[in-house]
Amino acid sequence: MMRTLLYQAAQTLMINVRKWSWLKAWAMNIAKRRGMRKAIVALARRLAVIMHRMMGDGTEFCWTRHDLPSAI
């Protein structure tokens, strides 16, 4: 079930979301080289890793590099 949801989230991000992020740019670069389906699977895996990391340390997702908090 989780794999299906991650795949759907990645597919939505690649196709339907108009706002560009570093994550979408990364996936589109893969799609250019390897194809859309492999890019969606790679993006789904990356989303899983990001969400696991966010759950572990309590950070929020940043759409752009300008949104990143400065290092203290």
mmCIF file as Biopython writes it, N, C-alpha, C and O atoms, coordinates in Angstrom:
data_model
#
loop_
_atom_site.group_PDB
_atom_site.id
_atom_site.type_symbol
_atom_site.label_atom_id
_atom_site.label_alt_id
_atom_site.label_comp_id
_atom_site.label_asym_id
_atom_site.label_entity_id
_atom_site.label_seq_id
_atom_site.pdbx_PDB_ins_code
_atom_site.Cartn_x
_atom_site.Cartn_y
_atom_site.Cartn_z
_atom_site.occupancy
_atom_site.B_iso_or_equiv
_atom_site.auth_seq_id
_atom_site.auth_asym_id
_atom_site.pdbx_PDB_model_num
ATOM 1   N N  . MET A ? 1  ? 0.830  -1.191 0.000   1.0 0.0 1  A 1 
ATOM 2   C CA . MET A ? 1  ? 0.000  0.000  0.000   1.0 0.0 1  A 1 
ATOM 3   C C  . MET A ? 1  ? 0.875  1.256  0.000   1.0 0.0 1  A 1 
ATOM 4   O O  . MET A ? 1  ? 0.609  2.205  -0.738  1.0 0.0 1  A 1 
ATOM 5   N N  . MET A ? 2  ? 1.917  1.255  0.830   1.0 0.0 2  A 1 
ATOM 6   C CA . MET A ? 2  ? 2.790  2.426  0.910   1.0 0.0 2  A 1 
ATOM 7   C C  . MET A ? 2  ? 3.525  2.658  -0.405  1.0 0.0 2  A 1 
ATOM 8   O O  . MET A ? 2  ? 3.700  3.802  -0.825  1.0 0.0 2  A 1 
ATOM 9   N N  . ARG A ? 3  ? 3.958  1.576  -1.061  1.0 0.0 3  A 1 
ATOM 10  C CA . ARG A ? 3  ? 4.629  1.731  -2.352  1.0 0.0 3  A 1 
ATOM 11  C C  . ARG A ? 3  ? 3.709  2.371  -3.374  1.0 0.0 3  A 1 
ATOM 12  O O  . ARG A ? 3  ? 4.133  3.220  -4.158  1.0 0.0 3  A 1 
ATOM 13  N N  . THR A ? 4  ? 2.452  1.964  -3.365  1.0 0.0 4  A 1 
ATOM 14  C CA . THR A ? 4  ? 1.477  2.537  -4.294  1.0 0.0 4  A 1 
ATOM 15  C C  . THR A ? 4  ? 1.283  4.018  -4.034  1.0 0.0 4  A 1 
ATOM 16  O O  . THR A ? 4  ? 1.249  4.820  -4.967  1.0 0.0 4  A 1 
ATOM 17  N N  . LEU A ? 5  ? 1.158  4.379  -2.771  1.0 0.0 5  A 1 
ATOM 18  C CA . LEU A ? 5  ? 0.963  5.787  -2.417  1.0 0.0 5  A 1 
ATOM 19  C C  . LEU A ? 5  ? 2.186  6.635  -2.765  1.0 0.0 5  A 1 
ATOM 20  O O  . LEU A ? 5  ? 2.047  7.766  -3.232  1.0 0.0 5  A 1 
ATOM 21  N N  . LEU A ? 6  ? 3.370  6.098  -2.540  1.0 0.0 6  A 1 
ATOM 22  C CA . LEU A ? 6  ? 4.585  6.835  -2.894  1.0 0.0 6  A 1 
ATOM 23  C C  . LEU A ? 6  ? 4.688  7.013  -4.407  1.0 0.0 6  A 1 
ATOM 24  O O  . LEU A ? 6  ? 5.073  8.081  -4.884  1.0 0.0 6  A 1 
ATOM 25  N N  . TYR A ? 7  ? 4.347  5.974  -5.156  1.0 0.0 7  A 1 
ATOM 26  C CA . TYR A ? 7  ? 4.384  6.067  -6.617  1.0 0.0 7  A 1 
ATOM 27  C C  . TYR A ? 7  ? 3.385  7.113  -7.106  1.0 0.0 7  A 1 
ATOM 28  O O  . TYR A ? 7  ? 3.698  7.908  -7.992  1.0 0.0 7  A 1 
ATOM 29  N N  . GLN A ? 8  ? 2.185  7.111  -6.531  1.0 0.0 8  A 1 
ATOM 30  C CA . GLN A ? 8  ? 1.178  8.093  -6.931  1.0 0.0 8  A 1 
ATOM 31  C C  . GLN A ? 8  ? 1.609  9.513  -6.588  1.0 0.0 8  A 1 
ATOM 32  O O  . GLN A ? 8  ? 1.375  10.439 -7.365  1.0 0.0 8  A 1 
ATOM 33  N N  . ALA A ? 9  ? 2.238  9.689  -5.428  1.0 0.0 9  A 1 
ATOM 34  C CA . ALA A ? 9  ? 2.724  11.011 -5.039  1.0 0.0 9  A 1 
ATOM 35  C C  . ALA A ? 9  ? 3.815  11.483 -5.994  1.0 0.0 9  A 1 
ATOM 36  O O  . ALA A ? 9  ? 3.833  12.646 -6.398  1.0 0.0 9  A 1 
ATOM 37  N N  . ALA A ? 10 ? 4.718  10.586 -6.351  1.0 0.0 10 A 1 
ATOM 38  C CA . ALA A ? 10 ? 5.788  10.938 -7.277  1.0 0.0 10 A 1 
ATOM 39  C C  . ALA A ? 10 ? 5.238  11.257 -8.658  1.0 0.0 10 A 1 
ATOM 40  O O  . ALA A ? 10 ? 5.691  12.199 -9.308  1.0 0.0 10 A 1 
ATOM 41  N N  . GLN A ? 11 ? 4.272  10.483 -9.104  1.0 0.0 11 A 1 
ATOM 42  C CA . GLN A ? 11 ? 3.666  10.720 -10.410 1.0 0.0 11 A 1 
ATOM 43  C C  . GLN A ? 11 ? 2.932  12.059 -10.429 1.0 0.0 11 A 1 
ATOM 44  O O  . GLN A ? 11 ? 2.993  12.784 -11.423 1.0 0.0 11 A 1 
ATOM 45  N N  . THR A ? 12 ? 2.247  12.388 -9.353  1.0 0.0 12 A 1 
ATOM 46  C CA . THR A ? 12 ? 1.556  13.674 -9.253  1.0 0.0 12 A 1 
ATOM 47  C C  . THR A ? 12 ? 2.551  14.821 -9.276  1.0 0.0 12 A 1 
ATOM 48  O O  . THR A ? 12 ? 2.326  15.830 -9.944  1.0 0.0 12 A 1 
ATOM 49  N N  . LEU A ? 13 ? 3.649  14.670 -8.550  1.0 0.0 13 A 1 
ATOM 50  C CA . LEU A ? 13 ? 4.667  15.717 -8.524  1.0 0.0 13 A 1 
ATOM 51  C C  . LEU A ? 13 ? 5.273  15.927 -9.908  1.0 0.0 13 A 1 
ATOM 52  O O  . LEU A ? 13 ? 5.527  17.062 -10.311 1.0 0.0 13 A 1 
ATOM 53  N N  . MET A ? 14 ? 5.503  14.849 -10.626 1.0 0.0 14 A 1 
ATOM 54  C CA . MET A ? 14 ? 6.122  14.955 -11.951 1.0 0.0 14 A 1 
ATOM 55  C C  . MET A ? 14 ? 5.173  15.536 -12.997 1.0 0.0 14 A 1 
ATOM 56  O O  . MET A ? 14 ? 5.603  16.303 -13.859 1.0 0.0 14 A 1 
ATOM 57  N N  . ILE A ? 15 ? 3.895  15.185 -12.933 1.0 0.0 15 A 1 
ATOM 58  C CA . ILE A ? 15 ? 2.973  15.522 -14.014 1.0 0.0 15 A 1 
ATOM 59  C C  . ILE A ? 15 ? 2.068  16.706 -13.689 1.0 0.0 15 A 1 
ATOM 60  O O  . ILE A ? 15 ? 1.909  17.601 -14.519 1.0 0.0 15 A 1 
ATOM 61  N N  . ASN A ? 16 ? 1.479  16.726 -12.513 1.0 0.0 16 A 1 
ATOM 62  C CA . ASN A ? 16 ? 0.436  17.700 -12.206 1.0 0.0 16 A 1 
ATOM 63  C C  . ASN A ? 16 ? 0.911  18.970 -11.508 1.0 0.0 16 A 1 
ATOM 64  O O  . ASN A ? 16 ? 0.331  20.036 -11.713 1.0 0.0 16 A 1 
ATOM 65  N N  . VAL A ? 17 ? 1.941  18.876 -10.697 1.0 0.0 17 A 1 
ATOM 66  C CA . VAL A ? 17 ? 2.392  20.038 -9.930  1.0 0.0 17 A 1 
ATOM 67  C C  . VAL A ? 17 ? 3.155  20.982 -10.849 1.0 0.0 17 A 1 
ATOM 68  O O  . VAL A ? 17 ? 4.132  20.586 -11.486 1.0 0.0 17 A 1 
ATOM 69  N N  . ARG A ? 18 ? 2.709  22.218 -10.913 1.0 0.0 18 A 1 
ATOM 70  C CA . ARG A ? 18 ? 3.345  23.198 -11.787 1.0 0.0 18 A 1 
ATOM 71  C C  . ARG A ? 18 ? 4.529  23.909 -11.126 1.0 0.0 18 A 1 
ATOM 72  O O  . ARG A ? 18 ? 5.428  24.389 -11.818 1.0 0.0 18 A 1 
ATOM 73  N N  . LYS A ? 19 ? 4.534  23.978 -9.799  1.0 0.0 19 A 1 
ATOM 74  C CA . LYS A ? 19 ? 5.611  24.653 -9.078  1.0 0.0 19 A 1 
ATOM 75  C C  . LYS A ? 19 ? 6.882  23.800 -9.133  1.0 0.0 19 A 1 
ATOM 76  O O  . LYS A ? 19 ? 6.864  22.618 -8.788  1.0 0.0 19 A 1 
ATOM 77  N N  . TRP A ? 20 ? 7.964  24.407 -9.563  1.0 0.0 20 A 1 
ATOM 78  C CA . TRP A ? 20 ? 9.229  23.686 -9.662  1.0 0.0 20 A 1 
ATOM 79  C C  . TRP A ? 20 ? 9.929  23.673 -8.317  1.0 0.0 20 A 1 
ATOM 80  O O  . TRP A ? 20 ? 9.897  24.647 -7.565  1.0 0.0 20 A 1 
ATOM 81  N N  . SER A ? 21 ? 10.549 22.565 -8.040  1.0 0.0 21 A 1 
ATOM 82  C CA . SER A ? 21 ? 11.381 22.431 -6.853  1.0 0.0 21 A 1 
ATOM 83  C C  . SER A ? 21 ? 12.660 21.711 -7.276  1.0 0.0 21 A 1 
ATOM 84  O O  . SER A ? 21 ? 12.757 21.182 -8.383  1.0 0.0 21 A 1 
ATOM 85  N N  . TRP A ? 22 ? 13.616 21.704 -6.391  1.0 0.0 22 A 1 
ATOM 86  C CA . TRP A ? 22 ? 14.858 20.993 -6.702  1.0 0.0 22 A 1 
ATOM 87  C C  . TRP A ? 22 ? 14.577 19.507 -6.889  1.0 0.0 22 A 1 
ATOM 88  O O  . TRP A ? 22 ? 15.275 18.834 -7.648  1.0 0.0 22 A 1 
ATOM 89  N N  . LEU A ? 23 ? 13.570 18.998 -6.209  1.0 0.0 23 A 1 
ATOM 90  C CA . LEU A ? 23 ? 13.231 17.586 -6.298  1.0 0.0 23 A 1 
ATOM 91  C C  . LEU A ? 23 ? 12.633 17.239 -7.666  1.0 0.0 23 A 1 
ATOM 92  O O  . LEU A ? 23 ? 12.967 16.212 -8.257  1.0 0.0 23 A 1 
ATOM 93  N N  . LYS A ? 24 ? 11.755 18.098 -8.153  1.0 0.0 24 A 1 
ATOM 94  C CA . LYS A ? 24 ? 11.164 17.878 -9.472  1.0 0.0 24 A 1 
ATOM 95  C C  . LYS A ? 24 ? 12.220 18.032 -10.566 1.0 0.0 24 A 1 
ATOM 96  O O  . LYS A ? 24 ? 12.227 17.267 -11.530 1.0 0.0 24 A 1 
ATOM 97  N N  . ALA A ? 25 ? 13.105 19.007 -10.425 1.0 0.0 25 A 1 
ATOM 98  C CA . ALA A ? 25 ? 14.171 19.194 -11.405 1.0 0.0 25 A 1 
ATOM 99  C C  . ALA A ? 25 ? 15.082 17.964 -11.448 1.0 0.0 25 A 1 
ATOM 100 O O  . ALA A ? 25 ? 15.498 17.527 -12.522 1.0 0.0 25 A 1 
ATOM 101 N N  . TRP A ? 26 ? 15.384 17.419 -10.284 1.0 0.0 26 A 1 
ATOM 102 C CA . TRP A ? 26 ? 16.218 16.217 -10.200 1.0 0.0 26 A 1 
ATOM 103 C C  . TRP A ? 26 ? 15.547 15.055 -10.937 1.0 0.0 26 A 1 
ATOM 104 O O  . TRP A ? 26 ? 16.196 14.338 -11.698 1.0 0.0 26 A 1 
ATOM 105 N N  . ALA A ? 27 ? 14.242 14.876 -10.705 1.0 0.0 27 A 1 
ATOM 106 C CA . ALA A ? 27 ? 13.511 13.773 -11.335 1.0 0.0 27 A 1 
ATOM 107 C C  . ALA A ? 27 ? 13.375 13.985 -12.845 1.0 0.0 27 A 1 
ATOM 108 O O  . ALA A ? 27 ? 13.452 13.023 -13.610 1.0 0.0 27 A 1 
ATOM 109 N N  . MET A ? 28 ? 13.178 15.216 -13.276 1.0 0.0 28 A 1 
ATOM 110 C CA . MET A ? 28 ? 13.065 15.482 -14.716 1.0 0.0 28 A 1 
ATOM 111 C C  . MET A ? 28 ? 14.396 15.208 -15.424 1.0 0.0 28 A 1 
ATOM 112 O O  . MET A ? 28 ? 14.413 14.765 -16.572 1.0 0.0 28 A 1 
ATOM 113 N N  . ASN A ? 29 ? 15.480 15.466 -14.751 1.0 0.0 29 A 1 
ATOM 114 C CA . ASN A ? 29 ? 16.799 15.168 -15.311 1.0 0.0 29 A 1 
ATOM 115 C C  . ASN A ? 29 ? 16.962 13.658 -15.502 1.0 0.0 29 A 1 
ATOM 116 O O  . ASN A ? 29 ? 17.524 13.215 -16.505 1.0 0.0 29 A 1 
ATOM 117 N N  . ILE A ? 30 ? 16.479 12.882 -14.555 1.0 0.0 30 A 1 
ATOM 118 C CA . ILE A ? 30 ? 16.525 11.423 -14.691 1.0 0.0 30 A 1 
ATOM 119 C C  . ILE A ? 30 ? 15.608 10.980 -15.826 1.0 0.0 30 A 1 
ATOM 120 O O  . ILE A ? 30 ? 15.958 10.089 -16.600 1.0 0.0 30 A 1 
ATOM 121 N N  . ALA A ? 31 ? 14.430 11.604 -15.925 1.0 0.0 31 A 1 
ATOM 122 C CA . ALA A ? 31 ? 13.476 11.233 -16.977 1.0 0.0 31 A 1 
ATOM 123 C C  . ALA A ? 31 ? 14.056 11.468 -18.361 1.0 0.0 31 A 1 
ATOM 124 O O  . ALA A ? 31 ? 13.789 10.706 -19.290 1.0 0.0 31 A 1 
ATOM 125 N N  . LYS A ? 32 ? 14.853 12.525 -18.499 1.0 0.0 32 A 1 
ATOM 126 C CA . LYS A ? 32 ? 15.497 12.798 -19.790 1.0 0.0 32 A 1 
ATOM 127 C C  . LYS A ? 32 ? 16.442 11.676 -20.183 1.0 0.0 32 A 1 
ATOM 128 O O  . LYS A ? 32 ? 16.509 11.286 -21.349 1.0 0.0 32 A 1 
ATOM 129 N N  . ARG A ? 33 ? 17.174 11.159 -19.200 1.0 0.0 33 A 1 
ATOM 130 C CA . ARG A ? 33 ? 18.183 10.144 -19.480 1.0 0.0 33 A 1 
ATOM 131 C C  . ARG A ? 33 ? 17.632 8.724  -19.517 1.0 0.0 33 A 1 
ATOM 132 O O  . ARG A ? 33 ? 18.020 7.934  -20.378 1.0 0.0 33 A 1 
ATOM 133 N N  . ARG A ? 34 ? 16.720 8.386  -18.583 1.0 0.0 34 A 1 
ATOM 134 C CA . ARG A ? 34 ? 16.325 6.991  -18.397 1.0 0.0 34 A 1 
ATOM 135 C C  . ARG A ? 34 ? 14.861 6.697  -18.685 1.0 0.0 34 A 1 
ATOM 136 O O  . ARG A ? 34 ? 14.475 5.532  -18.780 1.0 0.0 34 A 1 
ATOM 137 N N  . GLY A ? 35 ? 14.039 7.738  -18.826 1.0 0.0 35 A 1 
ATOM 138 C CA . GLY A ? 35 ? 12.622 7.502  -19.083 1.0 0.0 35 A 1 
ATOM 139 C C  . GLY A ? 35 ? 11.765 7.923  -17.894 1.0 0.0 35 A 1 
ATOM 140 O O  . GLY A ? 35 ? 12.224 7.984  -16.753 1.0 0.0 35 A 1 
ATOM 141 N N  . MET A ? 36 ? 10.513 8.207  -18.202 1.0 0.0 36 A 1 
ATOM 142 C CA . MET A ? 36 ? 9.604  8.751  -17.193 1.0 0.0 36 A 1 
ATOM 143 C C  . MET A ? 36 ? 9.280  7.746  -16.091 1.0 0.0 36 A 1 
ATOM 144 O O  . MET A ? 36 ? 9.241  8.116  -14.917 1.0 0.0 36 A 1 
ATOM 145 N N  . ARG A ? 37 ? 9.050  6.503  -16.439 1.0 0.0 37 A 1 
ATOM 146 C CA . ARG A ? 37 ? 8.680  5.511  -15.421 1.0 0.0 37 A 1 
ATOM 147 C C  . ARG A ? 37 ? 9.792  5.285  -14.413 1.0 0.0 37 A 1 
ATOM 148 O O  . ARG A ? 37 ? 9.537  5.206  -13.212 1.0 0.0 37 A 1 
ATOM 149 N N  . LYS A ? 38 ? 11.018 5.182  -14.891 1.0 0.0 38 A 1 
ATOM 150 C CA . LYS A ? 38 ? 12.140 4.997  -13.963 1.0 0.0 38 A 1 
ATOM 151 C C  . LYS A ? 38 ? 12.343 6.231  -13.110 1.0 0.0 38 A 1 
ATOM 152 O O  . LYS A ? 38 ? 12.721 6.129  -11.943 1.0 0.0 38 A 1 
ATOM 153 N N  . ALA A ? 39 ? 12.096 7.392  -13.682 1.0 0.0 39 A 1 
ATOM 154 C CA . ALA A ? 39 ? 12.218 8.631  -12.917 1.0 0.0 39 A 1 
ATOM 155 C C  . ALA A ? 39 ? 11.169 8.700  -11.815 1.0 0.0 39 A 1 
ATOM 156 O O  . ALA A ? 39 ? 11.454 9.172  -10.714 1.0 0.0 39 A 1 
ATOM 157 N N  . ILE A ? 40 ? 9.974  8.239  -12.101 1.0 0.0 40 A 1 
ATOM 158 C CA . ILE A ? 40 ? 8.918  8.249  -11.087 1.0 0.0 40 A 1 
ATOM 159 C C  . ILE A ? 40 ? 9.258  7.297  -9.944  1.0 0.0 40 A 1 
ATOM 160 O O  . ILE A ? 40 ? 9.045  7.623  -8.777  1.0 0.0 40 A 1 
ATOM 161 N N  . VAL A ? 41 ? 9.783  6.132  -10.277 1.0 0.0 41 A 1 
ATOM 162 C CA . VAL A ? 41 ? 10.179 5.176  -9.237  1.0 0.0 41 A 1 
ATOM 163 C C  . VAL A ? 41 ? 11.330 5.749  -8.409  1.0 0.0 41 A 1 
ATOM 164 O O  . VAL A ? 41 ? 11.337 5.616  -7.185  1.0 0.0 41 A 1 
ATOM 165 N N  . ALA A ? 42 ? 12.290 6.376  -9.058  1.0 0.0 42 A 1 
ATOM 166 C CA . ALA A ? 42 ? 13.409 6.989  -8.337  1.0 0.0 42 A 1 
ATOM 167 C C  . ALA A ? 42 ? 12.913 8.114  -7.434  1.0 0.0 42 A 1 
ATOM 168 O O  . ALA A ? 42 ? 13.380 8.256  -6.304  1.0 0.0 42 A 1 
ATOM 169 N N  . LEU A ? 43 ? 11.978 8.906  -7.924  1.0 0.0 43 A 1 
ATOM 170 C CA . LEU A ? 43 ? 11.419 9.995  -7.126  1.0 0.0 43 A 1 
ATOM 171 C C  . LEU A ? 43 ? 10.626 9.452  -5.950  1.0 0.0 43 A 1 
ATOM 172 O O  . LEU A ? 43 ? 10.681 10.018 -4.858  1.0 0.0 43 A 1 
ATOM 173 N N  . ALA A ? 44 ? 9.887  8.364  -6.150  1.0 0.0 44 A 1 
ATOM 174 C CA . ALA A ? 44 ? 9.149  7.746  -5.052  1.0 0.0 44 A 1 
ATOM 175 C C  . ALA A ? 44 ? 10.091 7.286  -3.952  1.0 0.0 44 A 1 
ATOM 176 O O  . ALA A ? 44 ? 9.808  7.469  -2.768  1.0 0.0 44 A 1 
ATOM 177 N N  . ARG A ? 45 ? 11.209 6.690  -4.341  1.0 0.0 45 A 1 
ATOM 178 C CA . ARG A ? 45 ? 12.188 6.254  -3.351  1.0 0.0 45 A 1 
ATOM 179 C C  . ARG A ? 45 ? 12.790 7.444  -2.619  1.0 0.0 45 A 1 
ATOM 180 O O  . ARG A ? 45 ? 12.976 7.405  -1.403  1.0 0.0 45 A 1 
ATOM 181 N N  . ARG A ? 46 ? 13.089 8.489  -3.357  1.0 0.0 46 A 1 
ATOM 182 C CA . ARG A ? 46 ? 13.673 9.684  -2.747  1.0 0.0 46 A 1 
ATOM 183 C C  . ARG A ? 46 ? 12.678 10.350 -1.787  1.0 0.0 46 A 1 
ATOM 184 O O  . ARG A ? 46 ? 13.067 10.838 -0.727  1.0 0.0 46 A 1 
ATOM 185 N N  . LEU A ? 47 ? 11.411 10.367 -2.159  1.0 0.0 47 A 1 
ATOM 186 C CA . LEU A ? 47 ? 10.384 10.895 -1.261  1.0 0.0 47 A 1 
ATOM 187 C C  . LEU A ? 47 ? 10.323 10.087 0.033   1.0 0.0 47 A 1 
ATOM 188 O O  . LEU A ? 47 ? 10.176 10.650 1.118   1.0 0.0 47 A 1 
ATOM 189 N N  . ALA A ? 48 ? 10.435 8.770  -0.088  1.0 0.0 48 A 1 
ATOM 190 C CA . ALA A ? 48 ? 10.419 7.919  1.102   1.0 0.0 48 A 1 
ATOM 191 C C  . ALA A ? 48 ? 11.601 8.229  2.012   1.0 0.0 48 A 1 
ATOM 192 O O  . ALA A ? 48 ? 11.449 8.309  3.231   1.0 0.0 48 A 1 
ATOM 193 N N  . VAL A ? 49 ? 12.769 8.403  1.422   1.0 0.0 49 A 1 
ATOM 194 C CA . VAL A ? 49 ? 13.964 8.713  2.210   1.0 0.0 49 A 1 
ATOM 195 C C  . VAL A ? 49 ? 13.827 10.081 2.881   1.0 0.0 49 A 1 
ATOM 196 O O  . VAL A ? 49 ? 14.184 10.239 4.049   1.0 0.0 49 A 1 
ATOM 197 N N  . ILE A ? 50 ? 13.313 11.064 2.147   1.0 0.0 50 A 1 
ATOM 198 C CA . ILE A ? 50 ? 13.139 12.402 2.693   1.0 0.0 50 A 1 
ATOM 199 C C  . ILE A ? 50 ? 12.127 12.384 3.838   1.0 0.0 50 A 1 
ATOM 200 O O  . ILE A ? 50 ? 12.360 12.979 4.890   1.0 0.0 50 A 1 
ATOM 201 N N  . MET A ? 51 ? 11.005 11.698 3.627   1.0 0.0 51 A 1 
ATOM 202 C CA . MET A ? 51 ? 9.987  11.647 4.678   1.0 0.0 51 A 1 
ATOM 203 C C  . MET A ? 51 ? 10.487 10.912 5.921   1.0 0.0 51 A 1 
ATOM 204 O O  . MET A ? 51 ? 10.169 11.302 7.044   1.0 0.0 51 A 1 
ATOM 205 N N  . HIS A ? 52 ? 11.263 9.855  5.723   1.0 0.0 52 A 1 
ATOM 206 C CA . HIS A ? 52 ? 11.836 9.139  6.864   1.0 0.0 52 A 1 
ATOM 207 C C  . HIS A ? 52 ? 12.783 10.040 7.641   1.0 0.0 52 A 1 
ATOM 208 O O  . HIS A ? 52 ? 12.779 10.049 8.872   1.0 0.0 52 A 1 
ATOM 209 N N  . ARG A ? 53 ? 13.583 10.788 6.920   1.0 0.0 53 A 1 
ATOM 210 C CA . ARG A ? 53 ? 14.520 11.716 7.559   1.0 0.0 53 A 1 
ATOM 211 C C  . ARG A ? 53 ? 13.782 12.844 8.291   1.0 0.0 53 A 1 
ATOM 212 O O  . ARG A ? 53 ? 14.165 13.233 9.395   1.0 0.0 53 A 1 
ATOM 213 N N  . MET A ? 54 ? 12.725 13.361 7.666   1.0 0.0 54 A 1 
ATOM 214 C CA . MET A ? 54 ? 11.930 14.414 8.295   1.0 0.0 54 A 1 
ATOM 215 C C  . MET A ? 54 ? 11.260 13.906 9.567   1.0 0.0 54 A 1 
ATOM 216 O O  . MET A ? 54 ? 11.175 14.627 10.561  1.0 0.0 54 A 1 
ATOM 217 N N  . MET A ? 55 ? 10.790 12.676 9.533   1.0 0.0 55 A 1 
ATOM 218 C CA . MET A ? 55 ? 10.154 12.086 10.698  1.0 0.0 55 A 1 
ATOM 219 C C  . MET A ? 55 ? 11.174 11.890 11.827  1.0 0.0 55 A 1 
ATOM 220 O O  . MET A ? 55 ? 10.848 12.034 13.006  1.0 0.0 55 A 1 
ATOM 221 N N  . GLY A ? 56 ? 12.400 11.562 11.448  1.0 0.0 56 A 1 
ATOM 222 C CA . GLY A ? 56 ? 13.435 11.307 12.440  1.0 0.0 56 A 1 
ATOM 223 C C  . GLY A ? 56 ? 13.908 12.547 13.164  1.0 0.0 56 A 1 
ATOM 224 O O  . GLY A ? 56 ? 14.071 12.526 14.384  1.0 0.0 56 A 1 
ATOM 225 N N  . ASP A ? 57 ? 14.135 13.643 12.424  1.0 0.0 57 A 1 
ATOM 226 C CA . ASP A ? 57 ? 14.687 14.833 13.087  1.0 0.0 57 A 1 
ATOM 227 C C  . ASP A ? 57 ? 13.725 16.014 13.160  1.0 0.0 57 A 1 
ATOM 228 O O  . ASP A ? 57 ? 14.086 17.072 13.675  1.0 0.0 57 A 1 
ATOM 229 N N  . GLY A ? 58 ? 12.498 15.846 12.648  1.0 0.0 58 A 1 
ATOM 230 C CA . GLY A ? 58 ? 11.472 16.868 12.815  1.0 0.0 58 A 1 
ATOM 231 C C  . GLY A ? 58 ? 11.622 18.105 11.958  1.0 0.0 58 A 1 
ATOM 232 O O  . GLY A ? 58 ? 11.072 19.152 12.298  1.0 0.0 58 A 1 
ATOM 233 N N  . THR A ? 59 ? 12.352 18.020 10.850  1.0 0.0 59 A 1 
ATOM 234 C CA . THR A ? 59 ? 12.515 19.178 9.977   1.0 0.0 59 A 1 
ATOM 235 C C  . THR A ? 59 ? 11.349 19.279 9.002   1.0 0.0 59 A 1 
ATOM 236 O O  . THR A ? 59 ? 10.550 18.351 8.883   1.0 0.0 59 A 1 
ATOM 237 N N  . GLU A ? 60 ? 11.254 20.403 8.309   1.0 0.0 60 A 1 
ATOM 238 C CA . GLU A ? 60 ? 10.228 20.614 7.303   1.0 0.0 60 A 1 
ATOM 239 C C  . GLU A ? 60 ? 10.869 20.602 5.921   1.0 0.0 60 A 1 
ATOM 240 O O  . GLU A ? 60 ? 12.052 20.906 5.768   1.0 0.0 60 A 1 
ATOM 241 N N  . PHE A ? 61 ? 10.062 20.243 4.907   1.0 0.0 61 A 1 
ATOM 242 C CA . PHE A ? 61 ? 10.551 20.219 3.532   1.0 0.0 61 A 1 
ATOM 243 C C  . PHE A ? 61 ? 10.700 21.644 3.007   1.0 0.0 61 A 1 
ATOM 244 O O  . PHE A ? 61 ? 9.829  22.483 3.237   1.0 0.0 61 A 1 
ATOM 245 N N  . CYS A ? 62 ? 11.788 21.919 2.310   1.0 0.0 62 A 1 
ATOM 246 C CA . CYS A ? 62 ? 12.032 23.234 1.723   1.0 0.0 62 A 1 
ATOM 247 C C  . CYS A ? 62 ? 11.948 23.110 0.203   1.0 0.0 62 A 1 
ATOM 248 O O  . CYS A ? 62 ? 12.662 22.310 -0.403  1.0 0.0 62 A 1 
ATOM 249 N N  . TRP A ? 63 ? 11.062 23.915 -0.413  1.0 0.0 63 A 1 
ATOM 250 C CA . TRP A ? 63 ? 10.884 23.861 -1.865  1.0 0.0 63 A 1 
ATOM 251 C C  . TRP A ? 63 ? 12.121 24.352 -2.604  1.0 0.0 63 A 1 
ATOM 252 O O  . TRP A ? 63 ? 12.492 23.785 -3.631  1.0 0.0 63 A 1 
ATOM 253 N N  . THR A ? 64 ? 12.765 25.402 -2.092  1.0 0.0 64 A 1 
ATOM 254 C CA . THR A ? 64 ? 13.944 25.966 -2.763  1.0 0.0 64 A 1 
ATOM 255 C C  . THR A ? 64 ? 15.099 26.046 -1.773  1.0 0.0 64 A 1 
ATOM 256 O O  . THR A ? 64 ? 14.924 25.850 -0.571  1.0 0.0 64 A 1 
ATOM 257 N N  . ARG A ? 65 ? 16.260 26.331 -2.294  1.0 0.0 65 A 1 
ATOM 258 C CA . ARG A ? 65 ? 17.428 26.484 -1.437  1.0 0.0 65 A 1 
ATOM 259 C C  . ARG A ? 65 ? 17.338 27.736 -0.577  1.0 0.0 65 A 1 
ATOM 260 O O  . ARG A ? 65 ? 17.963 27.824 0.480   1.0 0.0 65 A 1 
ATOM 261 N N  . HIS A ? 66 ? 16.545 28.713 -1.048  1.0 0.0 66 A 1 
ATOM 262 C CA . HIS A ? 66 ? 16.387 29.951 -0.273  1.0 0.0 66 A 1 
ATOM 263 C C  . HIS A ? 66 ? 15.576 29.704 0.993   1.0 0.0 66 A 1 
ATOM 264 O O  . HIS A ? 66 ? 15.683 30.467 1.952   1.0 0.0 66 A 1 
ATOM 265 N N  . ASP A ? 67 ? 14.769 28.652 1.009   1.0 0.0 67 A 1 
ATOM 266 C CA . ASP A ? 67 ? 13.961 28.323 2.180   1.0 0.0 67 A 1 
ATOM 267 C C  . ASP A ? 67 ? 14.719 27.564 3.240   1.0 0.0 67 A 1 
ATOM 268 O O  . ASP A ? 67 ? 14.235 27.404 4.361   1.0 0.0 67 A 1 
ATOM 269 N N  . LEU A ? 68 ? 15.914 27.091 2.894   1.0 0.0 68 A 1 
ATOM 270 C CA . LEU A ? 68 ? 16.689 26.315 3.854   1.0 0.0 68 A 1 
ATOM 271 C C  . LEU A ? 68 ? 17.098 27.185 5.035   1.0 0.0 68 A 1 
ATOM 272 O O  . LEU A ? 68 ? 17.493 28.338 4.857   1.0 0.0 68 A 1 
ATOM 273 N N  . PRO A ? 69 ? 17.000 26.625 6.253   1.0 0.0 69 A 1 
ATOM 274 C CA . PRO A ? 69 ? 17.438 27.402 7.411   1.0 0.0 69 A 1 
ATOM 275 C C  . PRO A ? 69 ? 18.956 27.554 7.389   1.0 0.0 69 A 1 
ATOM 276 O O  . PRO A ? 69 ? 19.673 26.662 6.936   1.0 0.0 69 A 1 
ATOM 277 N N  . SER A ? 70 ? 19.424 28.663 7.872   1.0 0.0 70 A 1 
ATOM 278 C CA . SER A ? 70 ? 20.883 28.883 7.896   1.0 0.0 70 A 1 
ATOM 279 C C  . SER A ? 70 ? 21.505 28.037 8.997   1.0 0.0 70 A 1 
ATOM 280 O O  . SER A ? 70 ? 20.885 27.776 10.028  1.0 0.0 70 A 1 
ATOM 281 N N  . ALA A ? 71 ? 22.729 27.618 8.763   1.0 0.0 71 A 1 
ATOM 282 C CA . ALA A ? 71 ? 23.439 26.797 9.721   1.0 0.0 71 A 1 
ATOM 283 C C  . ALA A ? 71 ? 23.816 27.623 10.949  1.0 0.0 71 A 1 
ATOM 284 O O  . ALA A ? 71 ? 24.280 28.757 10.832  1.0 0.0 71 A 1 
ATOM 285 N N  . ILE A ? 72 ? 23.615 27.050 12.094  1.0 0.0 72 A 1 
ATOM 286 C CA . ILE A ? 72 ? 23.921 27.773 13.340  1.0 0.0 72 A 1 
ATOM 287 C C  . ILE A ? 72 ? 25.260 27.359 13.866  1.0 0.0 72 A 1 
ATOM 288 O O  . ILE A ? 72 ? 25.695 27.854 14.905  1.0 0.0 72 A 1 
#
